[in-house]
Amino acid sequence: MAVEQAAAASEMMKELISYIAEKVINGKSEINEDTPLVSSGLVDSFAMIEIFLELQRIAGRKVPASKVQAKDMDTVRLMFATGREVWQAGEKPEFA
């Protein structure tokens, strides 16, 4: 079960990375799950909103904006870790 969850998380990260690369930064740079997005200047705060919404769509769950800080959104890995923390902390799951 844990292996399946890890594989699913990996696929979701790949999907979000593809989305960012193609739709947000238009292939201007190669990125991976640890690429700094905001702190490197690759994306701005408006793009982060778009990315945050796509993360929720891919995961099929909502993350209350009040539970997210800019530092939690600088890399794809951090975004998913933040989502996991919120979902596991007993937040009422809201499905997208």
FENZICOR-V589046 format. One record per residue. N is the residue number from 1. RES is the residue in one letter. SS is DSSP state (h for helix, s for strand, l for the rest). D_CENTER is the distance of its C-alpha to the mean C-alpha in Angstrom with 1 decimal. Layout:
<<N & RES & SS & D_CENTER> <N & RES & SS & D_CENTER>>
This chain:
<<1 & M & l & 22.3> <2 & A & h & 20.1> <3 & V & h & 20.2> <4 & E & h & 19.1> <5 & Q & h & 16.1> <6 & A & h & 15.2> <7 & A & h & 15.8> <8 & A & h & 13.8> <9 & A & h & 10.7> <10 & S & h & 11.5> <11 & E & h & 12.0> <12 & M & h & 8.7> <13 & M & h & 7.2> <14 & K & h & 10.1> <15 & E & h & 9.7> <16 & L & h & 6.4> <17 & I & h & 8.4> <18 & S & h & 11.4> <19 & Y & h & 10.3> <20 & I & h & 9.6> <21 & A & h & 12.8> <22 & E & h & 14.9> <23 & K & h & 14.2> <24 & V & h & 13.0> <25 & I & l & 14.9> <26 & N & l & 17.4> <27 & G & l & 17.9> <28 & K & l & 19.2> <29 & S & l & 17.6> <30 & E & l & 16.4> <31 & I & l & 13.0> <32 & N & l & 11.7> <33 & E & l & 9.1> <34 & D & l & 11.2> <35 & T & l & 12.0> <36 & P & l & 12.2> <37 & L & l & 11.0> <38 & V & l & 12.7> <39 & S & l & 15.3> <40 & S & l & 16.4> <41 & G & l & 16.8> <42 & L & l & 14.9> <43 & V & l & 13.2> <44 & D & l & 14.7> <45 & S & h & 13.9> <46 & F & h & 14.5> <47 & A & h & 12.0> <48 & M & h & 9.3> <49 & I & h & 10.5> <50 & E & h & 10.2> <51 & I & h & 6.7> <52 & F & h & 6.0> <53 & L & h & 8.6> <54 & E & h & 7.5> <55 & L & h & 4.5> <56 & Q & h & 7.7> <57 & R & h & 9.9> <58 & I & h & 8.7> <59 & A & h & 8.8> <60 & G & l & 11.9> <61 & R & l & 11.6> <62 & K & l & 11.4> <63 & V & l & 10.4> <64 & P & l & 13.3> <65 & A & h & 12.8> <66 & S & h & 15.6> <67 & K & h & 13.6> <68 & V & l & 11.1> <69 & Q & l & 12.6> <70 & A & h & 11.9> <71 & K & h & 12.3> <72 & D & h & 9.3> <73 & M & h & 7.0> <74 & D & l & 9.1> <75 & T & l & 7.5> <76 & V & h & 4.8> <77 & R & h & 7.0> <78 & L & h & 7.2> <79 & M & h & 3.9> <80 & F & h & 5.1> <81 & A & h & 8.4> <82 & T & h & 8.5> <83 & G & h & 7.8> <84 & R & h & 10.4> <85 & E & h & 12.7> <86 & V & h & 12.9> <87 & W & h & 13.6> <88 & Q & h & 16.1> <89 & A & l & 17.7> <90 & G & l & 19.4> <91 & E & l & 17.6> <92 & K & l & 19.1> <93 & P & l & 16.8> <94 & E & l & 16.4> <95 & F & l & 15.7> <96 & A & l & 14.3>>
